[in-house]
Every structure is written in structure tokens, then in C-alpha cells.
Amino acid sequence: MERICVIIDGNAYVSQKLTRYLSWLSVESKYFKNSGDTKATLSEIVKWFDENEGVVAILDTEEPTYDHKSILVDNGIDSFYIGDGSTVFKDHTSFIKFNENNITINQINSHLQSRISYFTLNLKPKPRTIYLSRHGESMFNVTGQLGGDSDLSPRGFAYAKKLPELIKADTDAELTVWISTLKRTSQTASYLTFQKLEWKALDELDAGQCDGLTYQQVEEQFPEDFRARDENKFEYRYRGGESYRDIIIRLEPIIMELERQENILIITHQAVLRCLYAYFMNVPQEESPWMSIPLHTLIKLEPGAFETKVTKIKANIPAVSTYKEKGTSQLGESATSTSSKSRDLINNV
């Protein structure tokens, strides 16, 4: 197992974003801030690696020194430097150095280091807004069926018609609209005049053999699977289908591209939105499949280094609830879990 300490030269934004990204990918990681006592901080990092089988420690420090590398190497921990090059590590073999004009990358030794490098180089720390929305209510939502490629219901089309008004009331910015390949998202975006891009990666979780069934039918036909999914919804993979972990794997390029972009509106599906929302809100993965993401609600995200401001804009167009309580096949509205709420700065409009 790799043991990497990423030494970030005084950049809290990069440190926090990298920690959040790695946690979202299920890479055991932890953020450390150098309090001024370098040896004490490094001892804390070594202890964390030894006690938790950690993979990546992210050290945010204003003054990297040679002690950093020597202490880490002595404890079997690889070091990886990210900074503007003002601190020169002559014996540092793995690093990214960047300034306004140049980027230098040296000796990327593993797939994980490559992912860290690519993510870091895609970060753009400037104000922007990301809007998230589920498609309008679909005919399958009305009947309680999973998956499929059904049309919008009449109320879903009403939401699609109102969506441009919701956007215009909140911003004058030019947006790019990202949608899935399923027609209920293209129908929801049909009244928007912005440029639209279609992403297969934004398609809903594949329910496999359960596609088209209701939760009650799944419980009746696949009782063992129904219980297994309830016990570990994040890891459970439908027969012939996908799990939430699978969604995260295919969403990684979306996250990379989102970090490069400015103002985006994403119209997609419940499971996909749960995974995207979990990334920006730093929600533990085991909680993400149980978050409530209601229909006919526009979610506005304003990402920052340490937190993401959230505004939920309701269209006030009725829709069925597609939220399933744990342990039941019945659908019904539920509030977001307390632990998830604590991460939101929510302003209901």
C-alpha cells in the first residue's frame, strides 16, 4: 500500500480541495496543518499512517524544510511537493512547481500521484456558480418504477418551462448546460437557450435486472438483494447493473472538468446528483445514497476552499417523492439527515 505525504507550500485552497477529492474517491486521506513545530507535525503524520493504514497525508505548511523529507523517508513515507517553487528542494525528486508562466512536473511515480497531479493542475480558485437539478418529474417517477428512459410527466414539463425563469431570476451569467443521454434530461433542458453538452457519465444508476421494477417488486422478486442494498447501499451493485461506487468512478472526469469550468448547470438524475453533491459538501460516502434530493428544486452551489454555500430554489410545482426510507419499499418525503444538514449553509427561496 502506498504511503504518500503531499507537502503543499502554503496553499489552503489546494490542500482542502485535494483532501475532499481523495476522500470522495475512497482514498484514506487526512489534512494536516503545520502549527509551527515541524517535527511535532511530522510525528503526528507518521503516527496517523501507522495507526490508520493511511494512504495520503496532505500537509499544508508555509515553510517546508529538509526535515520534512528526511523524517518521512526514514518512516517509509514518500513525499510529493506542490508549490510555486519559492522553496527549493534540491533532493526532492517528485514535485509539481508552478507560477504564472510555467508548470514543472517531475518524477510522477505511481497512478495515484498522477491523479493527484492532474487534479491539482485543473483547479481554478475563482468565484463561480454551479447549478444542479434533477430532471422534471417523469412518468416512471409517477408510477414508482426504477430506471428506464421515460418521458416527463405533465408536471415535469411544467418544471422544464419554469426552469429558465428560475435561472434568470438568480443570475445574468452565461451558463453551459450539461445533461445525460436520457430523454427526460434533454426534455427538462429544452426551454433553455444556453449551449448544451450531453454526457454519458451523467446517466442514472443502472438498475440492471431491476430496471423498470418498483421497489416493492424488487423486494418481492429479489428479497436478498433488497436487504443487501439496504445494509450497504453505497457498495451494493444491482444484478447486471451498478453501485454508487461505480457512479463515482465514472463521475471522476466530470469532477475534473467541473474544477476547470466557470458557471455550469447540470441536469441529471437522483443517484448522480447525490454523488456530485457529496463531493462539494464533503459528505461521507456511506451517507450519500440516503440524501434527499427532491424533484423540481434548483440547487445553487458556490464552492469555496473550506465550505460550499448552498441555496435551494424551489419551483413550487408539485411532484412525487422518490425518496425511500431505509428498510422499506415505500416511497415518501424525508428530511435530509442531520449530519448532512450540518454541512449545508441553506437558504430556501
C-alpha positions as CSV (number, residue, x, y, z in Angstrom):
1,M,0.0,0.0,0.0
2,E,1.3,3.5,-0.9
3,R,2.1,5.9,1.8
4,I,2.4,9.4,0.4
5,C,2.7,12.8,2.1
6,V,1.8,15.6,-0.2
7,I,3.6,18.7,1.0
8,I,1.7,21.8,-0.2
9,D,3.6,25.1,0.1
10,G,1.2,27.4,1.9
11,N,-2.0,26.9,-0.3
12,A,-5.0,26.2,1.8
13,Y,-7.3,26.1,-1.2
14,V,-5.4,23.3,-2.9
15,S,-4.9,21.5,0.4
16,Q,-8.6,21.4,1.2
17,K,-9.8,20.6,-2.3
18,L,-7.3,17.7,-2.6
19,T,-8.3,16.3,0.7
20,R,-12.0,16.4,-0.3
21,Y,-11.3,14.9,-3.7
22,L,-9.3,11.9,-2.3
23,S,-11.9,11.2,0.4
24,W,-14.6,11.2,-2.3
25,L,-12.6,8.6,-4.2
26,S,-12.4,6.5,-1.0
27,V,-8.7,7.1,-0.7
28,E,-7.8,7.1,3.0
29,S,-6.5,10.6,3.5
30,K,-6.2,13.4,6.1
31,Y,-5.4,17.1,6.2
32,F,-2.7,18.4,8.5
33,K,-1.8,22.0,9.1
34,N,1.8,22.7,10.3
35,S,1.4,24.6,13.6
36,G,5.0,25.8,13.6
37,D,6.6,22.8,15.2
38,T,7.6,20.9,12.1
39,K,8.9,17.8,13.9
40,A,5.8,17.5,16.0
41,T,3.6,17.8,13.0
42,L,5.6,15.2,11.1
43,S,5.4,12.9,14.1
44,E,1.6,13.2,14.1
45,I,1.6,12.3,10.4
46,V,3.8,9.3,10.9
47,K,1.5,8.1,13.8
48,W,-1.6,8.5,11.6
49,F,0.0,6.4,8.9
50,D,0.9,3.7,11.4
51,E,-2.4,3.6,13.2
52,N,-4.9,4.0,10.4
53,E,-3.1,2.4,7.4
54,G,-3.4,5.8,5.8
55,V,-2.6,6.3,2.1
56,V,-2.2,10.1,1.6
57,A,-1.5,12.8,4.2
58,I,-1.9,16.4,3.0
59,L,0.4,18.7,4.8
60,D,-0.3,22.5,4.4
61,T,2.8,24.3,5.5
62,E,4.2,27.8,4.9
63,E,7.8,26.8,5.3
64,P,8.8,23.4,4.0
65,T,12.2,22.3,5.2
66,Y,14.6,19.5,4.6
67,D,13.4,17.9,7.8
68,H,10.1,17.1,6.0
69,K,11.6,14.7,3.5
70,S,14.2,13.1,5.8
71,I,11.8,12.3,8.6
72,L,9.2,11.0,6.1
73,V,11.7,8.8,4.2
74,D,13.0,7.3,7.5
75,N,9.5,6.1,8.2
76,G,8.8,4.7,4.8
77,I,6.7,7.5,3.5
78,D,7.1,9.0,0.1
79,S,6.9,12.8,-0.2
80,F,5.4,14.8,-3.0
81,Y,5.9,18.6,-3.2
82,I,3.3,21.0,-4.7
83,G,4.2,24.7,-4.7
84,D,5.3,27.8,-6.6
85,G,9.0,26.8,-6.4
86,S,9.9,29.6,-3.9
87,T,11.0,26.8,-1.6
88,V,13.6,24.8,-3.5
89,F,14.0,21.1,-2.5
90,K,17.2,20.1,-4.2
91,D,16.8,16.4,-3.2
92,H,13.1,16.4,-3.8
93,T,12.5,14.1,-6.8
94,S,8.7,14.1,-7.0
95,F,7.1,17.6,-7.3
96,I,4.8,20.0,-9.1
97,K,6.1,23.6,-9.3
98,F,4.0,26.3,-10.9
99,N,3.8,30.0,-11.3
100,E,2.1,32.3,-13.6
101,N,4.1,31.3,-16.7
102,N,5.4,27.8,-16.1
103,I,4.5,24.4,-14.7
104,T,7.2,21.8,-14.0
105,I,6.3,18.2,-13.1
106,N,9.0,15.8,-12.1
107,Q,9.0,12.1,-11.5
108,I,5.4,11.0,-11.1
109,N,6.0,7.5,-9.7
110,S,2.5,6.0,-9.4
111,H,-1.0,6.1,-10.7
112,L,-2.2,7.8,-7.5
113,Q,0.5,10.5,-7.8
114,S,-0.6,11.0,-11.4
115,R,-4.3,11.5,-10.3
116,I,-3.2,13.9,-7.6
117,S,-1.1,15.9,-10.2
118,Y,-3.9,16.0,-12.8
119,F,-6.5,17.1,-10.2
120,T,-4.2,19.8,-8.8
121,L,-3.4,21.3,-12.2
122,N,-7.1,21.5,-13.1
123,L,-8.1,23.6,-10.0
124,K,-9.1,27.2,-10.7
125,P,-9.6,29.1,-7.4
126,K,-12.0,31.8,-8.6
127,P,-15.6,32.6,-7.8
128,R,-18.2,30.6,-9.8
129,T,-21.6,29.1,-9.5
130,I,-22.7,25.5,-10.2
131,Y,-26.4,24.8,-10.5
132,L,-27.7,21.3,-10.0
133,S,-31.2,20.0,-10.9
134,R,-32.9,16.7,-11.3
135,H,-34.9,16.3,-14.4
136,G,-38.5,17.2,-14.1
137,E,-40.9,14.6,-12.8
138,S,-41.0,11.6,-15.2
139,M,-43.8,9.1,-16.0
140,F,-41.7,6.4,-14.2
141,N,-41.4,8.7,-11.2
142,V,-45.2,8.8,-11.1
143,T,-45.6,5.0,-11.3
144,G,-42.6,4.4,-8.9
145,Q,-40.5,2.5,-11.4
146,L,-36.7,2.4,-11.4
147,G,-34.5,3.4,-14.3
148,G,-35.9,3.4,-17.8
149,D,-36.0,6.2,-20.3
150,S,-39.5,7.6,-19.9
151,D,-40.8,11.0,-20.9
152,L,-41.6,13.8,-18.5
153,S,-45.0,13.9,-16.9
154,P,-47.2,17.0,-17.4
155,R,-45.8,18.4,-14.1
156,G,-42.3,17.6,-15.3
157,F,-42.9,19.6,-18.5
158,A,-44.2,22.4,-16.3
159,Y,-40.9,22.4,-14.4
160,A,-39.0,22.5,-17.7
161,K,-40.9,25.5,-18.8
162,K,-40.3,27.3,-15.5
163,L,-36.6,26.5,-15.2
164,P,-35.4,29.4,-17.5
165,E,-37.4,31.8,-15.2
166,L,-35.7,30.3,-12.1
167,I,-32.2,30.8,-13.6
168,K,-32.9,34.3,-14.9
169,A,-34.2,35.4,-11.5
170,D,-30.9,34.3,-9.9
171,T,-28.2,35.2,-12.4
172,D,-27.4,37.0,-15.6
173,A,-24.3,34.8,-16.2
174,E,-24.0,32.8,-19.3
175,L,-24.2,29.1,-18.4
176,T,-23.3,25.9,-20.1
177,V,-25.9,23.1,-19.6
178,W,-24.7,19.5,-19.0
179,I,-27.3,16.8,-19.4
180,S,-27.3,13.0,-19.6
181,T,-28.1,10.9,-22.7
182,L,-31.6,10.1,-21.3
183,K,-34.5,12.0,-22.8
184,R,-36.0,13.2,-19.5
185,T,-33.0,15.4,-19.0
186,S,-33.0,16.8,-22.6
187,Q,-36.7,17.5,-22.2
188,T,-36.1,19.3,-19.0
189,A,-33.4,21.5,-20.7
190,S,-35.4,22.0,-23.9
191,Y,-36.6,25.5,-22.9
192,L,-33.2,26.8,-22.0
193,T,-31.3,28.8,-24.7
194,F,-27.8,28.1,-23.3
195,Q,-25.3,25.8,-25.0
196,K,-26.0,22.1,-24.1
197,L,-23.5,19.3,-23.7
198,E,-24.5,15.6,-23.4
199,W,-22.5,13.3,-21.1
200,K,-23.0,9.6,-20.9
201,A,-21.3,9.7,-17.5
202,L,-24.3,11.7,-16.1
203,D,-26.8,8.8,-16.9
204,E,-28.7,7.5,-13.9
205,L,-27.5,4.5,-11.9
206,D,-28.1,1.3,-14.0
207,A,-30.6,-0.8,-12.1
208,G,-29.7,-3.9,-14.2
209,Q,-32.3,-6.7,-13.8
210,C,-34.4,-4.4,-11.6
211,D,-34.8,-1.7,-14.3
212,G,-38.5,-0.9,-14.7
213,L,-39.5,-2.5,-11.4
214,T,-40.9,-0.7,-8.4
215,Y,-39.2,-1.0,-5.0
216,Q,-42.0,-3.3,-3.9
217,Q,-41.4,-5.6,-6.9
218,V,-37.7,-5.6,-6.1
219,E,-38.4,-6.6,-2.5
220,E,-40.7,-9.4,-3.7
221,Q,-38.6,-10.8,-6.6
222,F,-35.1,-10.2,-5.1
223,P,-35.5,-10.2,-1.3
224,E,-31.9,-11.0,-0.6
225,D,-30.7,-8.2,-2.9
226,F,-33.2,-5.8,-1.4
227,R,-31.8,-6.4,2.1
228,A,-28.2,-6.3,0.9
229,R,-28.8,-2.9,-0.7
230,D,-30.4,-1.6,2.4
231,E,-27.5,-2.7,4.6
232,N,-24.8,-1.2,2.3
233,K,-26.4,1.0,-0.3
234,F,-23.1,2.6,-1.4
235,E,-21.4,-0.7,-2.3
236,Y,-24.4,-2.7,-3.4
237,R,-24.4,-3.4,-7.2
238,Y,-27.7,-4.3,-8.9
239,R,-27.6,-7.6,-10.7
240,G,-26.2,-6.7,-14.1
241,G,-26.2,-3.0,-13.1
242,E,-24.2,-0.5,-11.0
243,S,-23.5,0.6,-7.5
244,Y,-23.0,4.1,-6.1
245,R,-19.2,3.4,-6.1
246,D,-19.5,2.7,-9.8
247,I,-21.1,6.1,-10.3
248,I,-18.3,7.8,-8.6
249,I,-15.7,6.1,-10.8
250,R,-17.5,7.3,-14.0
251,L,-18.1,10.8,-12.5
252,E,-14.4,11.4,-11.9
253,P,-13.9,13.0,-15.3
254,I,-16.9,15.2,-14.6
255,I,-15.4,16.4,-11.4
256,M,-12.1,17.2,-13.2
257,E,-13.9,19.2,-15.8
258,L,-16.1,21.0,-13.3
259,E,-13.0,22.2,-11.5
260,R,-11.8,23.8,-14.8
261,Q,-15.1,25.4,-15.7
262,E,-16.9,28.6,-14.6
263,N,-20.7,28.7,-14.5
264,I,-22.4,25.4,-15.2
265,L,-26.0,24.0,-14.9
266,I,-26.1,20.2,-14.6
267,I,-29.5,18.5,-15.2
268,T,-29.2,14.8,-14.3
269,H,-30.6,12.1,-12.0
270,Q,-31.1,11.4,-8.3
271,A,-28.2,9.0,-7.7
272,V,-25.8,11.0,-9.8
273,L,-26.7,14.2,-8.0
274,R,-26.2,12.6,-4.7
275,C,-22.6,11.7,-5.6
276,L,-21.9,15.2,-7.0
277,Y,-23.5,16.9,-4.0
278,A,-21.5,14.7,-1.7
279,Y,-18.3,15.8,-3.3
280,F,-18.9,19.5,-2.9
281,M,-20.4,19.2,0.6
282,N,-17.8,16.7,1.8
283,V,-20.5,14.2,2.9
284,P,-19.2,10.7,3.9
285,Q,-19.8,8.2,1.1
286,E,-21.9,5.9,3.3
287,E,-24.4,8.8,3.8
288,S,-24.6,10.0,0.2
289,P,-27.1,7.3,-1.0
290,W,-29.6,8.4,1.7
291,M,-29.6,12.1,1.0
292,S,-32.9,13.7,-0.1
293,I,-32.6,15.4,-3.5
294,P,-36.2,16.4,-4.3
295,L,-37.7,16.9,-7.7
296,H,-38.4,20.4,-9.0
297,T,-35.7,22.1,-6.9
298,L,-32.8,24.1,-8.3
299,I,-29.7,23.7,-6.2
300,K,-27.2,26.6,-6.3
301,L,-23.6,25.8,-5.2
302,E,-20.9,28.5,-4.6
303,P,-17.8,26.4,-3.9
304,G,-15.0,27.7,-1.6
305,A,-11.9,26.3,-0.1
306,F,-13.4,25.3,3.2
307,E,-17.1,25.1,2.5
308,T,-19.7,25.3,-0.2
309,K,-22.6,27.8,0.2
310,V,-25.9,26.2,-0.9
311,T,-29.1,27.8,-1.9
312,K,-32.1,25.7,-2.7
313,I,-34.6,27.3,-5.1
314,K,-38.0,25.6,-5.2
315,A,-40.1,25.8,-8.3
316,N,-43.4,25.3,-6.3
317,I,-44.6,22.8,-8.8
318,P,-45.9,19.6,-7.1
319,A,-44.0,16.3,-7.7
320,V,-44.0,12.8,-6.3
321,S,-41.3,11.9,-3.7
322,T,-38.8,9.4,-4.9
323,Y,-37.1,9.1,-1.5
324,K,-37.1,5.6,0.0
325,E,-36.6,5.3,3.7
326,K,-34.1,2.7,4.8
327,G,-35.8,-0.7,5.5
328,T,-38.9,-0.1,3.5
329,S,-40.0,-0.4,-0.1
330,Q,-42.4,2.6,0.3
331,L,-41.6,6.0,-1.2
332,G,-42.1,9.1,0.8
333,E,-40.7,12.5,1.6
334,S,-37.9,12.6,4.1
335,A,-35.8,15.4,5.5
336,T,-32.1,15.3,4.8
337,S,-30.1,13.5,7.6
338,T,-28.9,15.7,10.5
339,S,-25.3,15.1,9.7
340,S,-25.8,16.2,6.1
341,K,-27.7,19.3,7.2
342,S,-24.8,20.4,9.3
343,R,-22.7,20.7,6.2
344,D,-25.1,22.9,4.3
345,L,-25.5,26.6,4.5
346,I,-29.0,26.5,3.2
347,N,-31.2,29.4,2.2
348,N,-34.6,28.2,1.0
349,V,-36.0,30.5,-1.6
